[in-house]
């Protein structure tokens, strides 16, 4: 679920950060730039792990900024295909179920990745799994186990003022990183079903 990724970047330390130690100023700048951001084909950056190398600082001409070349490692959220995770159901439509974790909310389980006996109840706005003599509900805010199927990357490069950005059916803009999951296998679905 979490990986360490090595990156290199130019960090610019402002004069207001000169009161901090060099390492603290570098770490604060890296966390500010990368934390809670998606890097294409890498994942969602959580926080700085460590700084592995930093050059001597050079003062930029006319700016007063200190430029430091830095190599560092970041903690990145990028689950692998087939990994089983826990999350909470946020919404359900006839297309499937949306799930979120404590820090990531772009996980979608399409209806094809639910058990074959599952049906959508439009008046309740939730999915129901009827298995033999049992009726089990995929309730909103319920803790569920799901398995990673695929990941989608969407480039967020600005397209210009005339082009409209793509949107999801519910009106939200497409996120840069989206995960498709499954709750079709044994042990997947609402945790209460399997933990009793």
Buried (B, 14 or more C-beta within 10 A) or exposed (E): BEBEBEBEBEBBBEEEBEEEEBEEBBBBBBBEEBBEEBBEEBBBBBEBBEBEEBEEBEEEEEEEBBBBBBEBBBBBBBBEEEEBBEBBBEBBBEBBBBBBBEEBEBBBBEBEBBBEEBEBEEEEEBBBBEEEEEEBBBBBEBBBBBBBBEBEBBEBEEEEEEEEEEEBEEEEEBBBBBBBBBBBEEEBBBBEBEEE
